[in-house]
Amino acid sequence: SPYPLHGVDEVLGWKPSRVPFIALAGMIAGGSGGYMMQYFLNAVEYPLNVGNRPLNSIPSWIPITFETTVLLTGVLMFFGLLALLGLPRPYHPVFESDAFQRTASTSAYWISVTVPTSERDQDIAESFRSLGARTVEVVKEEA
């Protein structure tokens, strides 16, 4: 949907998203890591008294702390979403289908539907045929 639909998660039975927690972890780790890096380098490891400024100069460290927060949040969001989506997925049973190899990347669209139980396979196949699908193939995943 191009706009938020409040309450659709509960209606569809979706679990709450874990993405905000990944972003929060990136923010906390990036902010505290950036600040502690500057504190260690400027006040502990290599202290310089230039212009009588304090060794723990919080206002001058705000930009770097902000930038490390944004950087680490972005990196954690990228890898966190890859992990949540199960990517990269090097193998899927549908890759062995002849119809997939002939048409999916050259001349047609391909829709893959994952169904937890096999009782609904024929219902879904008939639904796609009634909508005008040229080829419908049921691929079983081997355990």
Rosetta silent file (secondary structure, phi, psi, omega in degrees, C-alpha in Angstrom):
SEQUENCE: SPYPLHGVDEVLGWKPSRVPFIALAGMIAGGSGGYMMQYFLNAVEYPLNVGNRPLNSIPSWIPITFETTVLLTGVLMFFGLLALLGLPRPYHPVFESDAFQRTASTSAYWISVTVPTSERDQDIAESFRSLGARTVEVVKEEA
SCORE:     score description
SCORE:     0.000 S_00000001
   1 L     0.000  139.594  179.744    0.000    0.000    0.000 S_00000001
   2 L   -77.163   -5.332  178.092    1.354    3.471   -0.770 S_00000001
   3 L  -138.538  157.768 -175.964    0.031    4.775    2.541 S_00000001
   4 L   -68.251  136.205  174.778   -0.080    3.291    6.049 S_00000001
   5 L  -112.024   98.563 -176.233   -2.995    1.005    6.849 S_00000001
   6 L   -71.105  133.893  177.639   -3.310    0.974   10.614 S_00000001
   7 L    91.389   -5.210 -178.383   -4.511   -2.286   12.091 S_00000001
   8 H   -70.836  -27.337  178.518   -3.780   -4.437    9.027 S_00000001
   9 H   -62.566  -43.177 -179.566   -1.044   -6.325   10.903 S_00000001
  10 H   -68.581  -38.398 -179.146   -3.529   -7.609   13.466 S_00000001
  11 H   -66.422  -40.545 -179.824   -6.080   -8.549   10.814 S_00000001
  12 H   -82.114   -9.538  178.474   -3.516  -10.523    8.795 S_00000001
  13 L    78.033   25.139  179.522   -2.044  -12.095   11.918 S_00000001
  14 L   -77.959  146.589  175.048    1.472  -10.770   11.381 S_00000001
  15 L   -76.563  154.852  176.354    3.927  -10.710   14.258 S_00000001
  16 L   -59.292  145.361 -177.082    5.322   -7.325   15.315 S_00000001
  17 L   -71.089  144.499  176.742    8.321   -6.255   13.253 S_00000001
  18 L   -96.200   -0.931 -177.335   11.820   -6.666   14.652 S_00000001
  19 H   -62.252  -42.705  178.405   13.235   -3.930   12.420 S_00000001
  20 H   -60.386  -31.712  178.927   12.865   -1.112   15.018 S_00000001
  21 H   -71.418  -34.103  175.352   14.895   -3.154   17.504 S_00000001
  22 H   -65.345  -42.893  178.687   17.663   -3.595   14.940 S_00000001
  23 H   -64.809  -40.700  178.260   17.670    0.160   14.358 S_00000001
  24 H   -62.913  -41.967  177.957   17.732    0.846   18.108 S_00000001
  25 H   -62.396  -40.804  177.226   20.686   -1.520   18.549 S_00000001
  26 H   -65.029  -39.778  179.092   22.533    0.274   15.739 S_00000001
  27 H   -65.172  -45.770 -178.751   21.793    3.675   17.255 S_00000001
  28 H   -66.383  -46.007 -178.623   22.964    2.697   20.720 S_00000001
  29 H   -66.781  -41.915 -179.303   26.072    0.883   19.485 S_00000001
  30 H   -68.056  -44.321 -179.662   26.992    3.614   16.980 S_00000001
  31 H   -66.925  -48.845 -179.295   26.439    6.517   19.351 S_00000001
  32 H   -70.903  -35.580  177.760   28.172    5.017   22.340 S_00000001
  33 H   -65.517  -42.349  178.086   30.940    3.520   20.197 S_00000001
  34 H   -65.326  -42.017  179.680   31.650    6.828   18.469 S_00000001
  35 H   -67.596  -44.669 -178.092   31.662    8.747   21.729 S_00000001
  36 H   -67.645  -32.864  175.883   33.826    6.200   23.552 S_00000001
  37 H   -61.650  -46.148 -179.980   36.277    6.086   20.640 S_00000001
  38 H   -66.909  -40.142  178.954   36.762    9.839   20.851 S_00000001
  39 H   -62.599  -45.591 -178.938   37.015    9.777   24.630 S_00000001
  40 H   -62.682  -45.881 -176.487   39.627    7.026   24.560 S_00000001
  41 H   -71.094  -39.007 -173.874   41.711    8.689   21.842 S_00000001
  42 H   -91.855  -27.785 -175.483   41.509   12.285   23.127 S_00000001
  43 H  -110.528  -23.293 -175.766   41.398   11.889   26.904 S_00000001
  44 H  -108.137  -57.912 -170.954   43.101    8.581   27.674 S_00000001
  45 H   -78.609  -40.714 -174.769   45.509    7.499   24.954 S_00000001
  46 L  -140.213   68.022 -177.002   46.741   10.824   23.538 S_00000001
  47 L   -74.268  128.141  176.238   45.703   13.753   25.742 S_00000001
  48 L  -125.343  131.355  176.668   46.601   17.193   24.388 S_00000001
  49 L   -98.370   91.563 -179.053   45.904   20.436   26.180 S_00000001
  50 L  -108.434  119.219  178.552   45.341   22.800   23.259 S_00000001
  51 L    65.022   24.090  178.213   43.897   26.196   24.109 S_00000001
  52 L    58.880   31.072  176.399   43.050   25.004   27.598 S_00000001
  53 L   -81.890  152.904  179.588   40.075   22.998   26.323 S_00000001
  54 L   -70.996  152.246  179.248   38.909   20.128   28.499 S_00000001
  55 L   -67.393  -32.104  178.017   39.988   16.611   27.548 S_00000001
  56 L  -101.129   80.759 -173.711   36.353   15.460   27.624 S_00000001
  57 L   -98.929   87.653 -174.667   34.917   18.022   25.192 S_00000001
  58 H   -61.202  -46.615 -177.602   31.359   16.885   24.553 S_00000001
  59 H   -60.487  -34.614 -179.726   30.209   19.750   22.250 S_00000001
  60 H   -77.241  -13.532 -179.276   33.072   19.237   19.827 S_00000001
  61 H   -96.870   -3.302 -177.995   32.380   15.489   19.636 S_00000001
  62 H   -60.915  -46.173 -178.225   28.694   15.740   18.703 S_00000001
  63 H   -60.820  -43.190 -178.724   29.184   15.649   14.888 S_00000001
  64 H   -70.258  -36.764  176.621   31.357   12.531   14.907 S_00000001
  65 H   -62.682  -42.190  177.942   29.076   10.816   17.420 S_00000001
  66 H   -63.399  -44.718 -177.867   26.095   11.580   15.180 S_00000001
  67 H   -65.690  -39.623  177.627   27.873   10.327   12.071 S_00000001
  68 H   -69.031  -32.068  175.504   28.946    7.050   13.673 S_00000001
  69 H   -62.987  -48.218 -179.698   25.379    6.581   14.923 S_00000001
  70 H   -65.091  -42.329 -178.489   23.954    7.010   11.410 S_00000001
  71 H   -62.883  -50.955 -177.249   26.672    4.855    9.850 S_00000001
  72 H   -69.588  -32.978  175.722   26.325    1.913   12.208 S_00000001
  73 H   -63.959  -43.520  177.959   22.519    2.102   12.151 S_00000001
  74 H   -63.574  -42.757 -179.881   22.549    1.917    8.355 S_00000001
  75 H   -66.269  -44.464  178.882   24.991   -0.981    8.295 S_00000001
  76 H   -66.463  -36.350  177.092   23.056   -2.928   10.955 S_00000001
  77 H   -64.156  -42.142  179.727   19.759   -2.266    9.169 S_00000001
  78 H   -61.129  -54.666 -177.697   21.197   -3.596    5.904 S_00000001
  79 H   -71.787  -31.064  176.470   22.609   -6.792    7.376 S_00000001
  80 H   -66.122  -41.803  176.978   19.689   -7.193    9.799 S_00000001
  81 H   -67.572  -37.597  174.942   17.161   -7.077    6.968 S_00000001
  82 H   -59.175  -42.870 -179.711   19.222   -9.545    4.970 S_00000001
  83 H   -68.215  -42.085 -179.813   19.152  -11.887    7.965 S_00000001
  84 H   -66.035  -34.656 -179.646   15.416  -11.393    8.620 S_00000001
  85 H   -84.340   -5.874  179.427   14.551  -12.038    4.981 S_00000001
  86 L    73.750   28.167 -178.775   16.781  -15.109    4.848 S_00000001
  87 L  -103.031  154.912   -7.004   18.953  -13.674    2.101 S_00000001
  88 L   -75.970  141.412 -179.980   21.075  -14.518    0.278 S_00000001
  89 L  -106.636   99.854 -174.633   19.257  -17.737   -0.514 S_00000001
  90 L   -73.507  -16.596 -177.690   21.517  -19.727   -2.841 S_00000001
  91 L  -143.848  139.401  172.988   19.029  -22.545   -3.388 S_00000001
  92 L  -143.179  143.493 -177.579   15.270  -22.932   -3.634 S_00000001
  93 H   -58.534  -25.710 -178.218   13.400  -26.002   -4.936 S_00000001
  94 H   -70.010  -18.756  178.977   11.710  -23.921   -7.634 S_00000001
  95 H   -65.388  -21.720  179.903   15.099  -23.375   -9.327 S_00000001
  96 H   -84.833   -8.223 -178.629   14.963  -27.011  -10.507 S_00000001
  97 L   -70.895  135.431  178.436   11.647  -26.505  -12.324 S_00000001
  98 H   -65.578  -38.334  179.803   11.882  -26.623  -16.130 S_00000001
  99 H   -64.112  -37.978  178.164    9.226  -23.921  -16.489 S_00000001
 100 H   -65.172  -44.001 -178.373   11.201  -21.622  -14.222 S_00000001
 101 H   -67.434  -33.127 -179.385   14.412  -22.150  -16.170 S_00000001
 102 H   -76.275  -41.857 -165.657   12.677  -21.551  -19.536 S_00000001
 103 H  -117.214  -22.247 -169.025   10.558  -18.500  -18.790 S_00000001
 104 L   -64.511  -37.711 -174.896   11.326  -16.731  -15.525 S_00000001
 105 L  -103.078   -1.173 -175.066   14.293  -14.678  -16.635 S_00000001
 106 L  -117.408  -49.360 -168.660   13.535  -14.225  -20.329 S_00000001
 107 L  -134.637    2.308 -174.850    9.932  -13.781  -21.331 S_00000001
 108 L  -152.260  168.061  174.153    7.479  -13.986  -18.466 S_00000001
 109 L   -88.658  155.578 -179.664    6.730  -13.217  -14.846 S_00000001
 110 L  -131.675  131.161  177.016    7.054  -15.878  -12.197 S_00000001
 111 L  -118.996  127.905  178.006    5.068  -16.083   -8.972 S_00000001
 112 L  -114.785  128.095 -179.361    6.147  -18.423   -6.220 S_00000001
 113 L  -118.859  126.788  177.589    3.740  -19.207   -3.393 S_00000001
 114 L  -100.868  123.438 -178.668    4.881  -21.035   -0.278 S_00000001
 115 L  -119.905  128.993 -176.276    2.145  -23.001    1.463 S_00000001
 116 L   -67.366  -31.230  179.750    2.821  -24.720    4.805 S_00000001
 117 L  -118.406  152.241 -174.588    0.456  -27.659    4.160 S_00000001
 118 H   -85.616   -4.178 -179.851   -0.037  -29.586    0.934 S_00000001
 119 H   -67.169  -26.150 -174.544   -3.866  -29.696    1.121 S_00000001
 120 H   -94.835    2.459 -177.911   -4.130  -26.242   -0.445 S_00000001
 121 H   -57.222  -49.031 -176.912   -1.806  -26.883   -3.421 S_00000001
 122 H   -69.059  -35.648  177.669   -4.612  -27.665   -5.858 S_00000001
 123 H   -61.869  -43.816 -179.737   -6.781  -24.763   -4.627 S_00000001
 124 H   -68.720  -40.216  178.219   -3.976  -22.293   -5.267 S_00000001
 125 H   -61.872  -43.613  178.355   -3.165  -23.859   -8.644 S_00000001
 126 H   -65.811  -36.428  177.380   -6.804  -23.595   -9.730 S_00000001
 127 H   -62.415  -43.260  179.080   -6.950  -19.983   -8.539 S_00000001
 128 H   -67.671  -38.064  177.926   -3.955  -19.064  -10.696 S_00000001
 129 H   -64.659  -39.316  179.618   -5.389  -20.906  -13.704 S_00000001
 130 H   -68.875  -22.697  177.559   -8.687  -19.054  -13.333 S_00000001
 131 L   -86.074   -4.456  175.429   -6.768  -15.759  -13.298 S_00000001
 132 L   104.906   19.668  178.561   -5.136  -16.589  -16.638 S_00000001
 133 L   -70.007  135.467  179.203   -1.805  -18.169  -15.755 S_00000001
 134 L   -74.241  -43.224 -177.537   -0.251  -19.984  -18.714 S_00000001
 135 L  -131.620  128.855  175.014    1.718  -22.508  -16.673 S_00000001
 136 L  -125.182  124.920 -178.175    1.068  -23.612  -13.103 S_00000001
 137 L  -131.663  131.933  178.004    3.477  -26.080  -11.548 S_00000001
 138 L   -95.756  121.051 -179.332    3.424  -27.453   -8.004 S_00000001
 139 L  -112.857  123.989  179.723    6.940  -27.926   -6.648 S_00000001
 140 L   -93.585  134.671  176.334    7.383  -29.939   -3.466 S_00000001
 141 L   -86.995  126.845 -179.939   10.238  -29.102   -1.142 S_00000001
 142 L   -82.504  136.823 -176.759   12.060  -32.205   -0.037 S_00000001
 143 L   -78.760    0.000    0.000   12.772  -32.410    3.673 S_00000001
